């Protein structure tokens, strides 16, 4: 059984590592993969958004199953094209991927089906958006409608910041066509929780919860990033909260997508906030989160490929999805200057890791057999342990064994979770 994984970051490396555990899998092709993934799969120089190139590769190579991991190719209909060739896939078709590809669609879906979320208004004209902001409660949240590499959301602390966010999206086209339509929504407060879930449109199985750290600097300061680290499970996601989420959010979302004729099969990500009024949806993603995947999958005891096949074949209810009763922590090592500007091409030296630690490479390339940095987020160091405190300590102890020039990482990943756990 040969498997193709579309994508080339730390998330894809974590997926490939987990797939490798299944003895039925022969070759794994990563399109495009990266220098670190090359140790676990055959990397093919075809970009994740080159749908025609992906299709041509499949036509010329023995691929039995495909995992389409990033949001862009899913929103572009990569799964649809592969299904048309008879390739079974893990990942939603284009009509279902819209749940992430359009924030307006997602908000309207929640409103229509009574799924708890922040109050909001949508705008296609900048003047009307600016006029609305004259009286809108502050702080407020401004979101570009389409995909924007996870950066199309601005939390505005002042009215002027909110107006500037609108102008940057709608007039200056900071996020291209993604800003043709925007959402302005109520600012919610409370702990954030990420819950990835497997779903085949009939059954939905939440994975272990996690907590992301989006800001670039310690103390949740600095610019928003793709994620500087994660821990799992999230202490704020109690059994009571989980029960409410299943009843009020997870099942209703799956059923809403079915009712809209957009059955979702793959990994549906719920970005939640635990407010005083209960859990509410901040955002949906149509795929595994990054770097949430890097802490969730190492805790998965069941076979990932068996689950993915069951999702594709709509028989998820027949397979066991079990997670270890342990904790994990992922610390992202980035290039200095990320997420704005940073240098590339530094030698990457990775020492011998402890047995309970994985290194998932996100931004590195191979040059003459040596790993060199090639991205903003270079790698994630994930430790699994019997306690959250130990997982954090082990992750940082192994970060110290990795070296590249101008390396940067937060030193407080997991501290909020640790404080909450101790209450």
C-alpha positions as CSV (number, residue, x, y, z in Angstrom):
1,X,0.0,0.0,0.0
2,X,1.7,3.2,-1.2
3,X,0.5,6.5,0.3
4,X,0.9,10.1,-0.9
5,X,0.9,13.0,1.6
6,X,0.4,16.4,0.2
7,X,2.2,19.2,2.1
8,X,5.6,20.0,3.4
9,X,5.6,21.2,7.0
10,X,5.9,20.0,10.6
11,X,2.3,18.8,10.5
12,X,3.0,16.6,7.5
13,X,6.1,15.3,9.1
14,X,4.1,14.3,12.2
15,X,1.4,12.6,10.0
16,X,4.1,10.7,8.0
17,X,5.9,9.5,11.2
18,X,2.6,8.1,12.5
19,X,1.7,6.5,9.1
20,X,5.1,4.8,9.1
21,X,4.0,2.7,12.1
22,X,1.6,0.7,9.9
23,X,3.5,-2.3,8.4
24,X,1.0,-2.5,5.5
25,X,2.3,0.8,4.1
26,X,5.1,0.5,1.5
27,X,6.3,3.8,0.0
28,X,5.3,7.2,1.3
29,X,5.5,10.1,-1.2
30,X,5.6,13.6,0.2
31,X,4.7,16.4,-2.2
32,X,6.7,18.5,-1.7
33,X,7.9,17.4,1.7
34,X,11.1,19.0,3.1
35,X,14.7,18.2,4.1
36,X,13.6,16.6,7.4
37,X,10.7,14.6,5.9
38,X,13.2,13.1,3.4
39,X,14.4,10.8,6.2
40,X,10.9,9.3,6.4
41,X,9.4,9.6,2.9
42,X,10.3,10.1,-0.8
43,X,10.1,13.9,-1.3
44,X,8.8,15.0,-4.7
45,X,9.3,18.5,-6.0
46,X,5.7,19.3,-6.6
47,X,4.1,22.1,-4.7
48,X,1.0,21.5,-2.5
49,X,-1.1,23.9,-4.5
50,X,0.1,22.5,-7.9
51,X,-3.0,20.4,-8.3
52,X,-2.3,19.6,-12.0
53,X,1.2,18.5,-10.9
54,X,-0.2,16.3,-8.1
55,X,-2.6,14.7,-10.6
56,X,0.2,14.0,-13.1
57,X,2.4,12.5,-10.4
58,X,-0.4,10.1,-9.4
59,X,-1.0,9.1,-13.0
60,X,2.7,8.0,-13.3
61,X,3.2,6.4,-9.8
62,X,1.5,3.6,-7.8
63,X,-0.4,5.6,-5.2
64,X,-3.2,3.7,-3.4
65,X,-4.2,6.4,-0.9
66,X,-3.7,10.1,-0.4
67,X,-3.7,12.4,2.6
68,X,-4.2,16.0,1.6
69,X,-3.1,18.0,4.7
70,X,-2.9,21.8,4.0
71,X,-5.9,24.1,3.7
72,X,-5.1,25.6,0.2
73,X,-5.1,22.4,-1.9
74,X,-8.3,21.2,0.0
75,X,-10.0,24.5,-0.8
76,X,-8.8,24.2,-4.4
77,X,-10.5,20.8,-4.9
78,X,-7.4,18.5,-4.7
79,X,-9.4,15.6,-3.2
80,X,-12.1,16.0,-5.9
81,X,-9.5,15.6,-8.6
82,X,-7.9,12.6,-6.9
83,X,-11.2,10.9,-6.3
84,X,-12.0,11.3,-10.0
85,X,-8.9,9.2,-10.7
86,X,-10.1,6.5,-8.3
87,X,-7.7,7.5,-5.5
88,X,-9.2,7.2,-2.0
89,X,-8.3,10.2,0.1
90,X,-8.3,11.5,3.7
91,X,-9.5,15.1,3.5
92,X,-12.7,16.9,2.5
93,X,-13.8,17.7,-1.0
94,X,-13.9,21.3,-2.1
95,X,-17.6,21.8,-1.2
96,X,-16.9,20.8,2.4
97,X,-13.5,22.5,2.7
98,X,-15.4,25.8,2.4
99,X,-16.0,25.6,6.2
100,X,-12.5,27.0,6.5
101,X,-12.1,28.6,3.1
102,X,-14.9,31.1,3.8
103,X,-15.4,32.6,7.3
104,X,-18.6,34.1,6.1
105,X,-19.9,30.7,5.1
106,X,-18.8,29.3,8.5
107,X,-20.5,32.1,10.5
108,X,-23.7,31.9,8.5
109,X,-23.8,28.1,9.0
110,X,-23.5,28.5,12.7
111,X,-26.2,31.1,12.8
112,X,-28.5,29.0,10.7
113,X,-28.1,25.8,12.8
114,X,-27.9,27.4,16.2
115,X,-24.2,26.5,16.9
116,X,-22.8,28.8,19.6
117,X,-20.4,31.5,18.3
118,X,-19.6,35.2,18.6
119,X,-22.1,37.7,17.3
120,X,-21.0,39.1,13.9
121,X,-21.7,41.2,10.8
122,X,-20.4,40.6,7.3
123,X,-19.4,43.3,4.8
124,X,-18.5,43.5,1.1
125,X,-18.1,47.3,1.1
126,X,-15.4,49.1,3.1
127,X,-17.5,52.3,3.7
128,X,-20.3,50.2,5.4
129,X,-17.7,48.3,7.5
130,X,-16.1,51.6,8.7
131,X,-19.5,53.1,9.5
132,X,-20.4,50.0,11.5
133,X,-17.2,50.4,13.5
134,X,-18.2,53.9,14.7
135,X,-20.6,52.3,17.3
136,X,-19.3,48.7,17.5
137,X,-18.1,47.4,20.9
138,X,-14.3,47.6,21.4
139,X,-12.2,45.4,21.4
140,X,-13.5,43.7,18.3
141,X,-12.3,41.1,15.8
142,X,-11.8,41.7,12.1
143,X,-11.5,38.6,9.8
144,X,-10.7,38.3,6.1
145,X,-13.2,35.9,4.6
146,X,-10.8,33.6,2.8
147,X,-7.6,31.7,3.6
148,X,-4.7,33.9,4.7
149,X,-2.1,31.5,6.1
150,X,-3.7,31.7,9.5
151,X,-3.0,35.4,9.7
152,X,-6.2,37.0,8.4
153,X,-7.6,37.6,11.9
154,X,-6.9,40.9,13.7
155,X,-8.0,41.6,17.3
156,X,-8.4,45.3,17.4
157,X,-8.0,46.9,20.8
158,X,-9.1,50.4,19.6
159,X,-11.6,51.8,17.1
160,X,-8.7,53.1,15.0
161,X,-7.0,49.7,15.0
162,X,-10.2,48.1,13.8
163,X,-10.6,50.7,11.0
164,X,-7.0,50.1,9.9
165,X,-7.6,46.4,9.8
166,X,-10.6,46.9,7.6
167,X,-8.6,49.2,5.2
168,X,-5.6,46.8,5.1
169,X,-7.9,44.0,4.1
170,X,-10.4,45.7,1.8
171,X,-8.5,48.6,0.3
172,X,-4.8,47.6,0.5
173,X,-5.6,43.9,-0.3
174,X,-3.1,42.7,2.3
175,X,-4.6,39.2,2.0
176,X,-5.5,39.4,-1.7
177,X,-9.0,38.3,-2.7
178,X,-9.5,36.9,0.9
179,X,-10.3,40.4,2.0
180,X,-13.0,41.1,-0.6
181,X,-15.5,40.2,2.1
182,X,-14.8,40.5,5.8
183,X,-16.4,39.5,9.1
184,X,-16.5,41.9,12.1
185,X,-17.4,39.9,15.2
186,X,-17.8,40.2,19.0
187,X,-14.6,39.8,21.0
188,X,-15.0,36.8,23.3
189,X,-13.0,36.1,26.4
190,X,-12.0,32.9,28.1
191,X,-9.5,30.1,27.7
192,X,-8.9,28.9,24.1
193,X,-9.1,25.2,23.2
194,X,-8.2,23.4,20.0
195,X,-10.0,20.1,19.3
196,X,-9.2,18.1,16.2
197,X,-11.7,15.4,15.2
198,X,-12.0,12.5,12.8
199,X,-15.3,12.4,11.0
200,X,-16.7,10.5,8.0
201,X,-20.0,12.5,7.9
202,X,-21.8,9.8,10.0
203,X,-19.6,9.6,13.1
204,X,-17.5,12.2,14.7
205,X,-14.6,11.3,17.1
206,X,-12.8,14.1,18.9
207,X,-9.1,13.7,19.4
208,X,-7.3,14.7,22.6
209,X,-7.6,18.5,23.2
210,X,-4.7,20.9,22.9
211,X,-3.6,24.5,23.6
212,X,-1.8,26.6,21.0
213,X,0.5,29.6,21.6
214,X,0.0,32.0,18.7
215,X,2.0,35.0,19.7
216,X,5.6,35.3,18.8
217,X,7.0,36.3,22.2
218,X,6.8,35.1,25.8
219,X,3.8,36.2,27.8
220,X,1.6,36.1,24.7
221,X,3.2,39.3,23.4
222,X,4.3,40.2,19.9
223,X,2.8,39.4,16.5
224,X,0.5,36.5,15.7
225,X,2.3,33.5,14.1
226,X,1.3,30.2,12.7
227,X,1.9,28.8,16.2
228,X,5.0,28.8,18.5
229,X,4.1,25.7,20.5
230,X,1.4,23.5,21.9
231,X,0.5,21.3,24.8
232,X,-2.0,18.4,25.1
233,X,-4.4,17.7,26.7
234,X,-5.8,21.2,27.5
235,X,-6.7,21.4,31.2
236,X,-9.6,23.8,30.4
237,X,-11.3,21.1,28.3
238,X,-12.9,19.2,31.2
239,X,-15.2,16.2,30.7
240,X,-18.2,18.5,31.3
241,X,-17.0,20.9,28.6
242,X,-16.3,18.0,26.3
243,X,-19.9,16.7,26.8
244,X,-21.4,20.1,26.0
245,X,-19.2,20.5,22.9
246,X,-20.3,17.1,21.5
247,X,-23.9,18.0,22.0
248,X,-24.0,21.7,21.1
249,X,-21.1,22.0,18.6
250,X,-19.5,18.8,17.2
251,X,-22.5,16.7,16.2
252,X,-24.6,19.8,15.1
253,X,-21.7,20.9,12.8
254,X,-21.4,17.5,11.2
255,X,-25.2,17.3,10.7
256,X,-25.3,20.9,9.4
257,X,-22.8,20.1,6.7
258,X,-24.8,17.1,5.8
259,X,-28.0,19.1,5.6
260,X,-26.2,21.6,3.3
261,X,-25.2,18.8,1.0
262,X,-21.5,19.3,1.9
263,X,-20.7,16.1,3.9
264,X,-17.4,16.5,5.6
265,X,-14.9,13.6,5.6
266,X,-11.5,14.1,7.1
267,X,-10.1,16.1,10.1
268,X,-12.5,18.8,11.2
269,X,-10.7,21.3,13.6
270,X,-12.7,23.2,16.2
271,X,-11.1,26.4,17.5
272,X,-13.1,27.0,20.7
273,X,-13.3,29.5,23.5
274,X,-14.7,28.5,26.9
275,X,-16.7,31.6,27.8
276,X,-18.8,32.3,30.8
277,X,-21.8,31.3,28.7
278,X,-20.2,28.0,27.7
279,X,-18.0,26.8,24.8
280,X,-18.3,28.8,21.6
281,X,-16.7,28.3,18.1
282,X,-14.0,30.8,17.2
283,X,-13.1,29.1,13.9
284,X,-13.3,25.9,12.0
285,X,-10.4,24.4,10.0
286,X,-10.9,21.8,7.4
287,X,-7.7,19.9,8.3
288,X,-5.2,19.0,11.0
289,X,-3.8,22.1,12.8
290,X,-0.2,23.0,12.9
291,X,1.4,22.7,15.5
292,X,-1.5,21.0,17.2
293,X,-0.9,17.8,15.2
294,X,2.6,17.6,16.6
295,X,1.2,17.1,20.1
296,X,-2.0,15.2,19.3
297,X,-0.7,12.4,17.0
298,X,2.2,11.3,19.3
299,X,-0.5,10.5,21.9
300,X,-2.6,8.4,19.5
301,X,-2.3,4.7,20.4
302,X,-4.6,3.5,17.6
303,X,-3.3,3.1,14.0
304,X,-3.6,6.3,12.1
305,X,-3.8,4.7,8.7
306,X,-6.6,2.4,9.8
307,X,-8.6,5.4,11.0
308,X,-7.9,7.4,7.8
309,X,-9.1,4.5,5.6
310,X,-12.2,4.1,7.8
311,X,-13.0,7.8,7.3
312,X,-12.6,7.6,3.6
313,X,-14.9,4.5,3.5
314,X,-17.5,6.0,5.9
315,X,-17.0,3.3,8.5
316,X,-15.4,5.3,11.3
317,X,-17.8,3.8,13.8
318,X,-16.2,0.4,13.3
319,X,-12.7,1.3,14.4
320,X,-11.2,2.2,17.8
321,X,-9.7,5.6,18.3
322,X,-7.6,5.5,21.5
323,X,-5.2,8.1,23.0
324,X,-2.6,7.5,25.7
325,X,-3.3,8.8,29.1
326,X,-0.2,11.0,28.9
327,X,0.8,14.6,28.2
328,X,2.8,16.1,25.3
329,X,4.5,19.5,24.7
330,X,5.8,20.9,21.4
331,X,8.2,23.8,21.3
332,X,8.6,25.4,17.9
333,X,12.1,26.6,17.0
334,X,11.9,29.5,14.6
335,X,14.2,31.7,12.6
336,X,15.0,35.0,14.3
337,X,12.7,37.7,12.9
338,X,9.8,35.4,12.2
339,X,6.9,36.0,11.4
340,X,8.1,39.2,9.6
341,X,11.5,38.8,7.9
342,X,14.2,36.2,8.6
343,X,17.4,34.8,7.0
344,X,17.6,31.3,5.6
345,X,20.3,28.8,4.8
346,X,21.9,28.2,8.2
347,X,23.3,24.8,9.1
348,X,20.9,22.8,11.3
349,X,22.5,20.5,13.8
350,X,20.2,18.1,15.7
351,X,21.8,16.1,18.5
352,X,20.7,12.7,19.9
353,X,17.1,13.1,21.2
354,X,15.7,11.4,24.3
355,X,13.6,8.3,23.6
356,X,10.3,10.1,24.5
357,X,11.1,13.0,22.1
358,X,10.3,13.6,18.4
359,X,11.6,16.3,16.1
360,X,9.2,17.3,13.4
361,X,10.9,19.4,10.7
362,X,8.9,22.3,9.2
363,X,11.3,24.6,7.4
364,X,14.6,22.9,6.3
365,X,16.1,21.7,3.1
366,X,18.8,19.2,2.2
367,X,21.9,20.6,0.6
368,X,24.8,18.1,-0.2
369,X,23.4,15.8,2.5
370,X,23.2,18.6,5.2
371,X,20.1,20.2,6.7
372,X,19.8,23.9,6.3
373,X,17.1,26.3,7.5
374,X,14.6,27.3,4.8
375,X,11.5,28.7,6.6
376,X,10.2,30.8,9.5
377,X,9.2,27.9,11.7
378,X,12.1,25.5,11.4
379,X,11.1,22.6,13.6
380,X,9.0,21.4,16.5
381,X,10.4,19.5,19.4
382,X,7.7,17.3,21.0
383,X,8.1,15.3,24.3
384,X,5.6,12.8,25.7
385,X,5.6,12.2,29.5
386,X,3.4,11.1,32.4
387,X,2.8,14.7,33.5
388,X,2.5,18.0,31.8
389,X,5.3,19.4,33.9
390,X,7.6,16.6,32.8
391,X,6.6,16.9,29.1
392,X,7.5,20.6,29.2
393,X,10.8,20.0,30.9
394,X,11.8,17.2,28.5
395,X,10.8,19.3,25.4
396,X,13.0,22.2,26.5
397,X,15.9,19.9,27.6
398,X,16.0,18.5,24.0
399,X,15.6,22.0,22.4
400,X,19.0,22.7,24.0
401,X,20.5,19.9,21.8
402,X,19.5,21.6,18.6
403,X,21.5,24.4,17.1
404,X,21.2,26.8,14.1
405,X,22.2,30.5,13.8
406,X,19.6,33.0,15.0
407,X,17.4,30.3,16.4
408,X,14.4,31.7,18.4
409,X,11.8,30.0,20.6
410,X,9.4,30.9,23.3
411,X,10.5,29.9,26.8
412,X,7.0,29.7,28.3
413,X,5.1,27.1,26.3
414,X,2.7,25.2,28.5
415,X,3.0,27.6,31.5
416,X,-0.6,28.8,31.3
417,X,-1.8,25.2,31.1
418,X,0.4,24.2,34.0
419,X,-1.0,27.1,36.1
420,X,-4.6,26.0,35.3
421,X,-3.8,22.4,36.2
422,X,-2.5,23.5,39.6
423,X,-5.7,25.5,40.5
